[in-house]
Amino acid sequence: MRITILAATGGIGSHLLDQALAAGHEVTAVVRSPQKLPATRARVVAADLADPDPAALRTAVEGADAVLSGLGPRSKSDAEAGVVRRGTSAAIAAMREAGVRRLVVVSAAPVGTVPSPARPNPPRHDPGDGFLLRTVAYPVLKAALRPNYADLARMEDALRDSGLDWTAVRPVRLTDQPLTGHYRTAQGRNLRHGLLISRADVAHCMLAALDRPDSIGRTIGIAR
Ligand SMILES: NC(=O)c1ccc[n+]([C@@H]2O[C@H](COP(=O)([O-])OP(=O)(O)OC[C@H]3O[C@@H](n4cnc5c(N)ncnc54)[C@H](OP(=O)(O)O)[C@@H]3O)[C@@H](O)[C@H]2O)c1
């Protein structure tokens, strides 16, 4: 397949790049700092996704079978500026112009219960979250990372409004453990007793979603 990867220098993004190339895909890597990329046979397009040049993004997605995004804020101010929503919305616009339909992005496990302009009254609890997560861990996390989750919730609004064949993967806490290919997923909900997942396995799941038409228009919870 021809795959465009947004934020290919990130934790998940670099695994997406390595795994997509290893699987024999033809890859375009969209990065704001090309000098951070190790030597690669991917085509490289430079773009700052906080304020993207539409022409550069259009070039990056043109002819792709799918776009995968590992975009995430590097700082609190990035999150407050809504970098994920902005970059993803720009990618959606470029994809619509170029006639590219498949988009798989990374979101986060708590986002299903975060209010957003299009979902002002989300469910109070995710059915996959156990008592301690609901009552202790997520309230603390949501307070600490409010701008991050608000940005991701707005990004998911943009996906639902896009008319594209989107999938949002919602991982629990990320680790740098190696790829296993052994993890649990659930459509539209989080996983019971799932607290950790490696960035490598999230990338694996995102690539696997390209062969799963049933994941289109869905969120996917993922945990070890
Ligand atoms: N940490 C967790 O436990 C956790 C759990 C669930 C979900 N998540 C979500 O998963 C996301 C991805 O995680 P990760 O560990 O792979 O993140 P990461 O290593 O921080 O990677 C973020 C990527 O986004 C890129 N980026 C940021 N701002 C950009 C901009 N203005 N223009 C272009 N690229 C930009 C970064 O590029 P540079 O390399 O140039 O900075 C980097 O490639 C997180 O941001 C978060 O939203 C995290």
The ligand as a Gaussian input file, in Angstrom:
#p B3LYP/6-31G(d) Opt

LIG

0 1
 N        1.777000       9.201000      27.015000
 C        0.782000       8.366000      27.205000
 O        0.797000       7.508000      28.131000
 C       -0.397000       8.414000      26.266000
 C       -1.476000       7.569000      26.497000
 C       -2.551000       7.565000      25.593000
 C       -2.528000       8.402000      24.489000
 N       -1.465000       9.233000      24.288000
 C       -1.480000      10.084000      23.072000
 O       -0.592000       9.506000      22.126000
 C        0.108000      10.569000      21.488000
 C        1.350000      10.057000      20.824000
 O        2.234000       9.539000      21.814000
 P        3.810000       9.507000      21.522000
 O        4.446000       9.003000      22.752000
 O        4.055000       8.832000      20.201000
 O        4.076000      11.089000      21.362000
 P        5.432000      11.847000      21.028000
 O        6.597000      10.908000      21.079000
 O        5.465000      13.066000      21.894000
 O        5.264000      12.266000      19.488000
 C        4.527000      13.374000      19.095000
 C        4.748000      13.575000      17.614000
 O        3.969000      14.699000      17.190000
 C        4.834000      15.565000      16.457000
 N        4.424000      16.968000      16.535000
 C        4.091000      17.672000      17.638000
 N        3.796000      18.935000      17.286000
 C        3.965000      19.011000      15.933000
 C        3.832000      20.042000      14.984000
 N        3.472000      21.292000      15.339000
 N        4.058000      19.763000      13.671000
 C        4.438000      18.509000      13.300000
 N        4.608000      17.492000      14.149000
 C        4.362000      17.736000      15.454000
 C        6.200000      15.399000      17.106000
 O        7.188000      15.903000      16.219000
 P        8.678000      16.313000      16.748000
 O        9.427000      15.004000      16.842000
 O        9.179000      17.206000      15.688000
 O        8.498000      16.969000      18.081000
 C        6.216000      13.886000      17.259000
 O        6.520000      13.276000      16.030000
 C        0.323000      11.530000      22.677000
 O        0.679000      12.804000      22.249000
 C       -1.022000      11.512000      23.346000
 O       -1.915000      12.412000      22.710000
 C       -0.404000       9.257000      25.147000

